[in-house]
Amino acid sequence: MVLGDGQERENLLELRNKLELMDVIEMPGFVSNPYQIISNSDCFVLSSKWEGWPNSLLESPCLWNTWLSQLTALVDLGKYLKNGKLGFLVKVGDAENLSEAIYNTLNDPVASDMLIQRAKEFTPEKAAAMYLNIALS
């Protein structure tokens, strides 16, 4: 399942059709409320080249999804992923390592209780305190 209407959408649709994977890969485009889809998936892959603060990545453990990201961002996501214990951070553009990380995630998923516990660390109160700490420093 590929969500979104990014600039590569047409190329992905063409590749999916060329490889005759229409019955395997769904591409609904933009979905205003993706939580139903995400909660029924086995892992969450954020393949952005950049993000400000990746809310979708941090929200996915609430839906019992293992984290997997190819993101380069201003924030140090490695620490949020507990350095590989809760998910993987793959270098942007490294398709081979991304596919390997997806394979490993699907074959050895993180326990949902660990994901839920980590997600509880990102409550609105804690996020506000982090923003204040940054603003006041």
Phi, psi and omega per residue, in radians:
M1 nan 2.134 3.115
V2 -2.047 2.057 3.126
L3 -1.789 2.636 3.040
G4 1.960 2.860 -3.125
D5 -2.155 0.732 -3.109
G6 -1.168 3.068 -3.056
Q7 -1.181 -0.248 3.112
E8 -1.676 0.016 -3.077
R9 -0.939 -0.855 -3.110
E10 -1.088 -0.728 3.109
N11 -1.094 -0.713 3.122
L12 -1.155 -0.714 3.087
L13 -1.067 -0.757 3.112
E14 -1.098 -0.762 3.136
L15 -1.130 -0.753 3.100
R16 -1.020 -0.777 -3.137
N17 -1.196 -0.741 3.135
K18 -1.059 -0.692 -3.136
L19 -1.494 0.035 3.128
E20 0.963 0.884 -3.129
L21 -1.940 0.396 -3.102
M22 -1.039 -0.568 -3.134
D23 -1.427 -0.166 -3.061
V24 -1.883 -0.630 -3.061
I25 -2.017 2.041 3.061
E26 -1.651 2.478 -3.139
M27 -2.392 1.338 -3.071
P28 -1.285 -0.135 -3.100
G29 1.429 -2.558 -3.141
F30 -1.200 2.338 3.085
V31 -2.221 2.085 -3.049
S32 -1.144 -0.555 3.102
N33 -2.284 1.582 -3.046
P34 -1.433 0.003 -3.004
Y35 -1.070 -0.641 3.107
Q36 -1.064 -0.751 -3.141
I37 -1.195 -0.825 -3.103
I38 -1.082 -0.714 -3.087
S39 -1.178 -0.321 3.108
N40 -1.729 0.152 -3.130
S41 -1.741 2.860 -3.129
D42 -1.592 -0.394 3.045
C43 -2.712 2.806 -3.116
F44 -2.036 2.099 -3.133
V45 -1.958 2.125 3.045
L46 -1.900 1.895 -3.028
S47 -1.880 0.468 3.136
S48 -1.147 2.597 3.005
K49 -1.364 -0.508 3.086
W50 -2.706 2.696 3.093
E51 -2.630 2.712 2.993
G52 -1.332 -1.463 3.045
W53 -2.103 1.983 -2.974
P54 -1.360 1.362 -3.118
N55 -0.956 -0.759 -3.096
S56 -1.056 -0.658 3.123
L57 -1.172 -0.719 -3.114
L58 -1.326 -0.417 3.120
E59 -1.447 -0.425 -3.028
S60 -1.047 -0.583 3.101
P61 -1.107 -0.455 3.075
C62 -1.094 -0.372 -3.134
L63 -1.815 0.284 3.069
W64 1.128 0.645 3.110
N65 -1.909 2.363 3.035
T66 -1.195 2.470 3.122
W67 -1.369 2.486 3.011
L68 -2.678 2.120 -3.045
S69 -2.392 2.520 3.053
Q70 -1.999 0.543 -2.934
L71 -1.594 2.421 2.879
T72 -1.929 2.238 -3.058
A73 -2.557 2.999 3.098
L74 -1.264 -0.412 3.139
V75 -1.592 2.664 3.121
D76 -1.515 1.601 -3.085
L77 -1.256 -0.377 3.125
G78 -0.944 -0.700 -3.140
K79 -1.233 -0.530 3.099
Y80 -1.259 -0.500 3.105
L81 -1.539 0.120 -3.139
K82 0.949 0.737 3.082
N83 0.856 0.830 3.059
G84 1.724 -0.167 -3.131
K85 -1.325 -0.470 -3.110
L86 -1.991 -0.071 -3.116
G87 2.861 -3.094 -3.048
F88 -2.114 2.586 3.010
L89 -2.041 2.044 -3.053
V90 -1.959 2.487 3.128
K91 -1.070 2.369 3.134
V92 -1.019 2.326 3.105
G93 1.553 -0.096 -3.111
D94 -1.607 1.382 -3.053
A95 -1.074 -0.632 -3.125
E96 -1.123 -0.828 3.123
N97 -1.208 -0.565 3.090
L98 -1.135 -0.785 3.131
S99 -1.147 -0.635 3.091
E100 -1.150 -0.717 3.116
A101 -1.140 -0.688 3.089
I102 -1.103 -0.818 3.130
Y103 -1.006 -0.859 -3.128
N104 -1.100 -0.674 3.131
T105 -1.132 -0.743 -3.129
L106 -1.220 -0.537 -3.110
N107 -1.574 -0.286 3.124
D108 -2.536 1.224 -3.060
P109 -1.197 2.666 3.067
V110 -1.275 2.453 3.129
A111 -1.055 2.344 -3.076
S112 -1.058 -0.564 3.133
D113 -1.134 -0.585 3.078
M114 -1.181 -0.693 3.129
L115 -1.164 -0.753 3.132
I116 -1.097 -0.766 3.124
Q117 -1.038 -0.756 -3.141
R118 -1.159 -0.715 3.140
A119 -1.068 -0.575 3.133
K120 -1.156 -0.263 3.110
E121 -1.374 -0.074 -3.096
F122 -2.058 0.837 3.098
T123 -1.274 2.804 3.093
P124 -0.981 -0.663 3.141
E125 -1.116 -0.767 3.137
K126 -1.193 -0.662 3.098
A127 -1.114 -0.744 3.114
A128 -1.079 -0.728 3.130
A129 -1.118 -0.678 3.103
M130 -1.133 -0.760 3.113
Y131 -1.082 -0.758 3.118
L132 -1.093 -0.715 3.140
N133 -1.072 -0.741 3.111
I134 -1.176 -0.770 -3.106
A135 -1.142 -0.575 -3.086
L136 -1.551 -0.135 -3.121
S137 -1.648 nan nan
